[in-house]
Amino acid sequence: ASGLVVLLVNGANRFADGVMAADRAYEGVLRFGRTTDTGDAYGRETATGLAAPSDFSRFRGDIFQTEPRFCSVRREGSAGYEIADTGEHSPFLAHIYRLDVEADGKFRLKASKNLLVRALATEMGATLESLRRTVVGKFSVDSAVPFDRLLDTEIKDFPSCVMPASEALR
C-alpha cells in the first residue's frame, strides 16, 4: 500500500479524532479469479477460477464486513487478528460511496474510514495487487508533501512542509 498519510504536529493533534473518522478514497488494481488468506498477492491461495462480478452495484452503499485473519484494525480494544482467531466475528457497517472498476482490474473507490479494502477484494473474488490512498477527508495526495522531500528537509525549513491548522480546518 502507498499514498497519503496525514501527520498532525504540535497543537494540530487535537484534530486527530476528526481526521481518523474522515472518509477515504483509494485507487488500485484487483486481480480477479483467485483469492488469498491475506486478500493481497502475498498470501496463501484460498480459491481459484472465480469469475469477476458482472455487476459491481452490490458493492456500493452500506455493506457489512468482518475482520479477516490478517487485519490491523482495532475494535473494542482488540486487534483484528485477535478477533479473527476467536471466531467471534461481529459484522460492522461500512459505506462505499463510489466504486469504479475497469475491465483490467484498475479501480477507484471512495468509502467510509472503516472499510477493509483487502476484505472487499476477497468478497469480489479477487486479490488486491496494489492500493494507494489518495484522499483522507479534505486532505489529498495531490497537495501533500512527498515523503522524500520531508526526509530531506532541514529542521529550519520544516515549517514550509506544514499546513497551518487554520488552513486545514477551512
C-alpha positions in Angstrom: 0.0 0.0 0.0 1.1 3.5 -0.6 -0.3 7.0 -0.7 -1.5 9.7 1.6 -0.7 9.7 5.3 -1.9 12.7 7.3 0.7 13.8 10.0 -0.5 16.0 12.8 2.1 18.0 14.7 2.0 20.1 17.8 -1.4 21.6 18.5 -3.0 20.0 15.5 -3.0 16.7 17.4 -6.3 17.8 18.9 -7.9 17.2 15.5 -6.8 13.6 15.3 -10.3 12.2 16.0 -11.8 14.1 13.1 -9.0 13.1 10.7 -9.3 9.4 11.8 -13.1 9.4 11.3 -12.9 11.0 7.8 -13.9 9.2 4.6 -11.1 7.9 2.4 -10.5 7.4 -1.3 -8.3 4.8 -3.0 -7.1 3.7 -6.3 -5.5 0.3 -7.1 -5.6 -2.9 -9.1 -7.6 -6.0 -8.5 -6.7 -9.4 -9.9 -9.9 -11.4 -10.4 -10.0 -15.2 -10.4 -8.2 -16.0 -7.2 -8.3 -15.1 -3.5 -5.7 -15.4 -0.8 -5.8 -15.6 3.0 -4.4 -12.1 3.2 -6.5 -10.6 0.4 -3.4 -9.5 -1.4 -0.9 -11.0 -3.8 1.4 -12.1 -0.9 -1.0 -14.6 0.8 -1.7 -18.3 0.5 -4.1 -19.0 -2.3 -7.6 -20.0 -0.9 -9.7 -20.1 -4.1 -9.1 -20.0 -7.9 -11.2 -20.0 -11.0 -13.5 -17.3 -9.7 -15.4 -15.1 -12.2 -15.3 -11.3 -11.8 -18.6 -9.9 -10.9 -20.6 -8.7 -13.9 -22.3 -6.0 -11.8 -20.5 -4.1 -9.0 -23.6 -2.3 -7.8 -24.0 -4.7 -4.8 -20.6 -3.4 -3.6 -21.9 0.2 -3.3 -23.8 1.7 -0.4 -24.0 0.1 3.0 -22.1 -3.2 3.3 -21.3 -5.4 6.3 -17.8 -6.7 6.8 -16.0 -8.8 9.4 -12.3 -8.7 10.4 -10.2 -11.1 8.3 -7.4 -13.1 9.9 -4.8 -10.6 8.6 -6.0 -7.3 9.8 -4.6 -4.4 11.8 -7.9 -2.8 12.7 -8.7 -2.5 16.4 -12.3 -3.0 17.7 -13.2 -2.7 21.3 -9.5 -2.8 22.3 -8.6 -6.0 20.3 -6.7 -6.2 17.1 -8.5 -7.6 14.1 -6.3 -10.8 14.0 -7.1 -11.5 17.7 -10.9 -11.2 16.9 -10.5 -13.4 13.8 -8.6 -16.0 15.9 -11.6 -16.3 18.3 -14.0 -17.0 15.5 -16.4 -14.5 17.2 -16.8 -12.1 14.3 -19.1 -9.1 14.8 -20.1 -7.7 11.4 -19.7 -4.0 11.2 -21.2 -1.5 8.8 -19.1 0.3 6.2 -20.3 2.5 3.4 -19.0 2.7 -0.2 -19.9 6.0 -1.9 -18.2 5.3 -5.2 -16.7 2.2 -6.8 -15.5 2.2 -10.4 -13.8 -0.9 -11.7 -12.3 -1.2 -15.2 -12.0 -4.4 -17.2 -8.3 -4.6 -16.5 -9.0 -4.5 -12.7 -8.0 -0.9 -12.1 -10.4 0.7 -9.6 -11.2 3.9 -7.8 -13.1 3.9 -4.6 -14.5 6.3 -2.0 -15.7 4.9 1.3 -16.1 5.3 5.0 -13.0 5.1 7.1 -13.7 1.6 8.4 -13.9 -0.2 5.0 -11.4 -3.0 4.8 -10.3 -2.9 1.1 -8.5 -6.3 1.1 -11.6 -7.9 2.5 -13.7 -6.2 -0.2 -11.4 -7.6 -2.8 -11.9 -11.1 -1.4 -15.7 -10.6 -1.5 -15.3 -9.7 -5.2 -13.4 -12.9 -5.9 -10.1 -11.0 -6.3 -6.8 -10.2 -4.7 -5.6 -6.7 -4.2 -2.5 -6.3 -6.4 -1.9 -2.6 -5.4 -3.5 0.0 -3.3 -2.9 3.7 -3.0 -4.8 6.0 -0.6 -5.5 9.3 -2.4 -7.8 11.2 0.0 -8.4 11.4 3.7 -11.3 13.8 4.5 -10.3 17.1 2.9 -6.6 16.1 2.5 -5.4 14.9 -0.9 -2.3 13.2 -2.1 -2.2 15.8 -4.9 -1.4 18.6 -2.4 0.7 16.5 0.0 4.4 16.9 0.6 6.3 13.9 -0.9 7.9 11.7 1.8 11.3 12.0 0.2 11.1 15.8 0.4 10.1 15.6 4.0 13.1 13.4 4.8 15.4 15.8 3.0 14.1 18.9 4.7 16.3 20.6 7.3 14.7 21.4 10.6 14.8 25.1 10.0 12.8 24.6 6.7 10.3 22.2 8.2 7.5 24.8 8.6 7.4 25.1 4.7 6.2 21.5 4.7 3.4 22.0 7.2 -0.1 23.2 6.6 -1.3 25.5 9.3 -4.2 24.2 11.4 -6.3 27.2 10.4 -5.9 26.4 6.8 -6.6 22.7 7.3 -9.8 23.4 9.1 -11.3 25.6 6.3 
